[in-house]
Amino acid sequence: MSKDKIILTDRQKDVLKEMANICAGNAATSLSQLLNRKIEMNVPQVDFMPVSSVPEAVGGAEALVVGVVFQVFGDAPGVILLLFPQPDARVLASILTGKYDSSKVFTEMDQSAVKEASSILSGAYLNTLTSFTQLGLIPSTPSIIIDMAGALIDGILIQLAAVTEYALLIDSEFVDEEKSVRGHFFLLPNPGSLESILSSIGA
């Protein structure tokens, strides 16, 4: 593999896209049941990228984001990171809580709502990845971080001892009757985990 870019086979691209669409459908169903109204999810992009490029994908290193972080344990350990530009996180919280705070303060209720949505989304993605790869994957409880994208990624890499070189990006768009929210789902697998995932979906 190149140090700068993972070259996916057509088979791997097709499987990743299919997996992402199934995940989005499952997550949308769960959110719709939770809120008792229709929520749709779209997946405009699926790709692997160097972890160093993650801040660029969410608006630049100085973009203020809300990040929800899960450790992944099991056969392919790593980290799940969901990043929302702060305005999108506030809109997502308003969809979930039915309240919008014009003071621009990201309240504890907002944080709890975004963590709940992120838990549903990460659970849907991990369950689908498990069914496609037959790998056992277990998420931790989530933690939420509000910071600039560059500083957030640097902190996670320090936590991981900088062993993770690549991230699987699955863009996600939440849509209800009136609003849409763009979020970014990243799976940061450990090096051995990346080989296991690519091997499984390439079979």
N, C-alpha and C positions, 0 to 999 in steps of 0.2 A: 504493500500500500504506500502511496505517496504521503510524505509528511504534511503536504499542504491540502490534499483533497482525496477523499475516498471515491473511487470510481465504482459505481454500482452497476451490476448487470441489469439487463432489461427485466429479468425475472425478479430480482430484488426490488427494483423500483415499483413494479406492479404489485408485489406483495405488500410493500410498505404503504403504498397509496390505498390499497384495499383495506389493510389493517387500520389505517388512520380514519377512513370513512366509516368503518364498522364501529370503531371507538367513539367517533363523534355522534353517531346515531344512538348508541347505548347511553352516552353521557347526556344527550339531549332528552332522551326518554326519562332518565332518572331526575333531571332538573325539572322537567315538565310535571312529573308526579309530585315532586317536592313543593312546587309553587302552585300547583293546580291550574296551570295555564301553559299554552304551547311555547316551548323554547326550541329553536332550531340551531344546529351547528353546522358550519361549513369548514372545509379544510382546503384552503387555497394553495398550500405549499407543503411538501415533505422533502427533506434533504438532509444529508450529513454535511457538517462543516467543522473546521477547526474551532476549538473552544475559544480561541483568541478573537474569533469573528462574531461571537455571540452579542457583545454590546452593539456592534454595527447593525445587527438584525433587528434591534429594538429601538433604534433611533440615535445611537451614539453613546460613547462612554459616559457622557455627562447627563444623559437623559434620566430623569427621576422615575423610578419604577417601583412597583410593588411586586416582590418576589415571594413565592411560596415554595419551600424546599422540603423534599422527602428523601431520606436515605432509602435505598433499595437493597434488600438482603436476599439471599438464596443462591440460585445457580448462576446468576449473572449480576453481581452486585454493582452498584453505582449510585447515582443521584438523579432524582427527577427535580427539575426546576421549571416552575411556571412563572413567566414574567408578564406583567401588565403595565403599560404606560400608566402613570398615576391617574390621568383623566379617565382612561378606560376602566381602571379598577374602581373608581368612584361610581361610574355608570353601572358597572356590574353589581356593585353593592346595592345601588338603588333599585335595580331589577329584582334582586333577591329579598330586600327588606321592605320595598314599597316606599322608602323614604329617601329624600335627597337633601343633603346638608349644604346650603348655599355658602357656608363659612369656609368651605374648602378644607376643612379639617377631616382627616381620615380617622374616623372614630373607632373605638373598640368594637362596636356593632358592625361597622363596615369591614373591619379586619376579620371578624368571625365569619361574616357572610362569604368573603372571598376565600377564606380557608375551607369553608364547607363546599363551595363550588369546585375548588381545586382538588379536594379529596375525592369528590365524585368523578372528576375528569381523570385524575391519575389512576383511580381504581379501574375505570373503564379501559384505559390504555394498557395497564398492566395485565388485566384479565384477558384482553384480546391478544396481547403479545404472548402471553402464556399459551393460549390456545393455538397460536400459529407456530410457536417454537418448541412447545413442550418443556420449556424451562420454568422452574419454580421461582416466582418473584414475589417478594413480600415488602410492602411499603411501611415505613415508620410513621409515627404521628407527624403532622406538618409543623413547620415553624415559618413565621412570616417576617420578612425583612423589607424595610422601606429605605432605599438608598439610591445613589447613582448607579447605573448599570455596570460601569467599569469597576467600581469599588466592590459591588456585590459579587461579581464574577471572580475578582481577585481573592476575596475572602473565602469563597467556596473552593478555589484551587488550593489555597493554603491548607484548608481543612482536609482536602483530599491528598495532600502532599504532592500536588501537581502531577499526578500519574495519569490523569485523563487528558487525552489530546483532542478527541472528537466529540461532537454533540449531534444527536439526532434531533432535528428541528421539525416539529409539526405545528404549523400555524393553525390557530383555531379562532373562529368568529362565532360569538354568541349573538343570536338575533331573537327578539320578541316582536310584538306588534308594533312597537314604536322606536326601539333603540337597537343599536348593534355595538358589540364590544369586540375588539381585536386583542387576542392574547397569544402568547408564544409558549408552547410546550417543548421543553428540552429534556432529552434523556442523555445523561453523561455517564456512559458505561466505563467501568474499569477496562484496561486494555484487553485482558483475557475475556471479559464479558462481551466486548465488541466482536471479537472473533467468533464467539459462540453464537451470538445473535445473527451475524451475517451468514455464518455457515448454515444455521437452521432455516433461515428464510430463503437461502439460495438453493436449497435441496429440491 
